[in-house]
C-alpha cells in the first residue's frame, strides 16, 4: 500500500495535477487527464506511455 505522505506529493506527469488512489488500491487516477497509473509491487508507475485511459 502506498503511504499517505507519498500520495500527498505525487502528481500526474502529464498535467501536474494531484492523483488519487483508486478504489481497488492498485492504481492512481488523474481526474484531469482521465488516466490510470498502475501500482506494481507498491511502486506507482508514473509513465505517461504506460498509463491507461479511463474513457
Secondary structure as the mmCIF struct_conf table of DSSP 4:
data_model
#
loop_
_struct_conf.conf_type_id
_struct_conf.id
_struct_conf.beg_label_comp_id
_struct_conf.beg_label_asym_id
_struct_conf.beg_label_seq_id
_struct_conf.end_label_comp_id
_struct_conf.end_label_asym_id
_struct_conf.end_label_seq_id
HELX_RH_AL_P HELX_RH_AL_P1 UNK A 4 UNK A 9
STRN STRN1 UNK A 11 UNK A 11
TURN_TY1_P TURN_TY1_P1 UNK A 13 UNK A 15
STRN STRN2 UNK A 18 UNK A 18
STRN STRN3 UNK A 20 UNK A 21
TURN_TY1_P TURN_TY1_P2 UNK A 23 UNK A 24
BEND BEND1 UNK A 25 UNK A 26
STRN STRN4 UNK A 27 UNK A 30
TURN_TY1_P TURN_TY1_P3 UNK A 31 UNK A 34
STRN STRN5 UNK A 35 UNK A 40
TURN_TY1_P TURN_TY1_P4 UNK A 41 UNK A 42
STRN STRN6 UNK A 43 UNK A 44
HELX_RH_3T_P HELX_RH_3T_P1 UNK A 48 UNK A 50
STRN STRN7 UNK A 52 UNK A 53
#
